[in-house]
Every structure is written in structure tokens, then in C-alpha cells.
């Protein structure tokens, strides 16, 4: 997958309260469709302040049955670490593209490129999400491993 087209379905802030989720903290969830040359799938990017605790990840995944969920474990300018469900290499790359695009489009990260580290797969991808002609695309940069 050289790049992906990302359609952001969540039109509000995606805030889910503890009353809605059963978690101890409010989380922010963005639902997106990631289209690659191989397939298209719905991904959900979930983050919280300060971050998603690993102990909450399974409960978060159950909130979105049938969708690939990426939980942001840590983020700083130019980098994010996520835990995600994945079936194959295309899913890993698509999850990274979804996270980087949400980071950029919601103005959480304005750096020139965003490196997304995926655990437990121990992979990382460097992406540059761009909005052009009404569409978000995230191209994988050289250096992804």
C-alpha cells in the first residue's frame, strides 16, 4: 500500500463519557473509512487525556464490534504509539494512516511527517497526511519499517 484515502465519518468531537463507556475517563473516538489499493475498512481511532491505559483497550474494542480499533497509547509532535487489532500488513498500514490523518486533521499534530508505531506488531510507519481537493490522503514515506 503506497498510500490511502481517508474519509472521516465522525463529524463532532467524538467524545464518549464514562457513563457511555464504563471507563474511568472520557475518550475521544473518530470513525474513518480507509481505502487502499487492496480494500476498504472502517477504523476507529480512540484517544484520551492523558492517554489510553492498556488495561482499558479490550473494553474499548468491545464498544466498536466489527471495526478495527486503534488505541493511542502515547503521542507527541511527529510521533504516536498505538495498539490495534490487525489481520494483515494492509490493516497495519491502514491503521497507521487513520491515526496520522486524525492527528493532522484535528490539529493535534502539525509536524511535516508523523511516525506511527504499532504495538504489539513492533512496526512503524512514517506518513504525511494531506487534504487536497476535498479528500484526505496519507502517503507512506520512505523509512517505514
C-alpha positions as MATLAB code, in Angstrom:
seq = 'XXXXXXXXXXXXXXXXXXXXXXXXXXXXXXXXXXXXXXXXXXXXXXXXXXXXXXXXXXXXXXXXXXXXXXXXXXXXXXXXXXXXXXXXXXXXXXXXXXXXXXXXXXXXXXXXXXXXXXXXXXXXXXXXXXXXXXXXXXXXXXXXX';
ca = [
       0.000    0.000    0.000;
       1.715    3.186   -1.159;
      -0.923    5.429    0.333;
      -4.505    5.548    1.469;
      -7.635    7.647    1.104;
      -9.211    8.506    4.442;
     -12.818    9.605    4.863;
     -13.570   10.914    8.347;
     -17.089    9.843    9.343;
     -17.134   11.436   12.805;
     -18.414   14.970   12.368;
     -18.419   16.056   16.015;
     -15.654   15.775   18.611;
     -16.363   12.069   19.136;
     -16.435   12.435   22.913;
     -17.675    9.414   24.857;
     -18.244    9.907   28.579;
     -17.603    7.379   31.356;
     -21.389    6.940   31.615;
     -21.478    5.822   27.974;
     -18.413    3.578   28.057;
     -17.984    2.319   31.607;
     -14.397    3.628   31.559;
     -12.931    5.868   34.243;
     -12.236    8.685   31.771;
     -13.800   10.402   28.788;
     -12.381    9.192   25.479;
     -12.432   10.693   22.013;
     -13.266    8.304   19.160;
     -13.076    9.114   15.457;
     -14.560    6.698   12.946;
     -12.957    6.721    9.493;
     -13.054    4.711    6.292;
      -9.598    3.840    4.993;
      -9.424    2.854    1.336;
      -6.265    1.288   -0.030;
      -5.453   -0.428   -3.295;
      -6.280   -3.714   -1.537;
      -9.506   -2.969    0.380;
     -11.552   -0.537    2.414;
     -12.373   -0.895    6.099;
     -13.821    1.108    8.932;
     -11.244    2.083   11.533;
     -11.840    3.771   14.862;
      -9.094    5.917   16.412;
      -9.548    6.300   20.177;
      -7.580    8.642   22.397;
      -7.897   10.117   25.866;
      -6.142   12.581   28.121;
      -3.596   11.785   29.177;
      -3.692    8.508   27.149;
      -5.497    5.207   26.824;
      -4.417    2.752   29.503;
      -3.563   -0.729   28.170;
      -5.948   -2.188   30.758;
      -8.867   -0.332   29.069;
      -8.123   -1.397   25.486;
     -10.238   -4.560   25.404;
     -13.269   -2.732   26.840;
     -12.806   -0.003   24.207;
     -12.654   -2.582   21.412;
     -15.958   -4.073   22.596;
     -17.577   -0.633   22.123;
     -16.944   -0.928   18.353;
     -17.733   -4.511   17.308;
     -16.677   -5.450   13.782;
     -14.417   -2.427   13.361;
     -10.642   -2.134   13.624;
      -9.815   -0.080   16.707;
      -6.559    1.766   17.289;
      -5.968    2.985   20.839;
      -3.493    5.848   21.126;
      -1.123    4.941   23.962;
       1.133    7.976   23.588;
       1.605   10.908   21.246;
       3.847   13.884   20.848;
       4.669   16.146   17.940;
       5.618   13.941   14.987;
       5.012   10.609   16.750;
       2.237    8.366   18.005;
       2.231    4.920   19.564;
      -0.895    2.833   19.112;
      -2.200   -0.583   19.990;
      -4.508   -2.029   17.381;
      -6.236   -5.142   16.184;
      -4.888   -6.229   12.863;
      -5.383   -9.084   10.464;
      -2.599   -8.415    7.974;
       0.006   -5.942    6.746;
      -2.596   -3.865    4.913;
      -4.549   -3.447    8.169;
      -1.406   -2.265    9.974;
      -0.644    0.327    7.315;
      -4.274    1.438    7.178;
      -4.427    1.807   10.972;
      -1.290    3.960   10.899;
      -2.783    6.082    8.097;
      -6.025    6.532   10.062;
      -4.189    7.634   13.212;
      -1.826   10.020   11.410;
      -4.718   11.573    9.485;
      -6.799   12.146   12.626;
      -3.732   13.610   14.366;
      -3.240   16.046   11.467;
      -6.865   16.814   10.562;
      -7.933   17.503   14.138;
      -4.855   19.776   14.541;
      -3.200   17.606   17.178;
      -0.017   17.348   15.116;
       1.200   19.827   12.523;
       4.658   18.308   12.032;
       5.884   17.611    8.469;
       5.553   13.826    8.921;
       4.055   11.621   11.611;
       5.704    8.356   12.640;
       3.133    5.876   13.950;
       4.488    2.965   15.964;
       2.122   -0.021   16.130;
       2.317   -2.410   19.084;
       2.369   -5.345   19.587;
       3.301   -5.725   15.902;
       6.504   -3.729   16.526;
       6.149   -1.886   13.233;
       6.357    1.797   12.499;
       5.201    3.867    9.566;
       6.051    7.432    8.615;
       3.165    9.264    6.963;
       2.346   12.680    5.604;
      -1.457   13.153    5.603;
      -2.609   15.802    3.132;
      -6.001   17.381    2.469;
      -6.434   18.224   -1.204;
      -9.487   18.620   -3.430;
     -11.798   17.706   -0.545;
     -10.053   14.407    0.247;
      -7.564   13.283    2.903;
      -4.763   11.047    1.702;
      -1.896    9.611    3.711;
       1.189    8.587    1.798;
       3.719    6.283    3.424;
       7.107    7.922    3.436;
      10.402    6.120    2.912;
      11.773    4.893    6.196;
       8.707    2.954    7.290;
       9.702   -0.331    8.784;
];
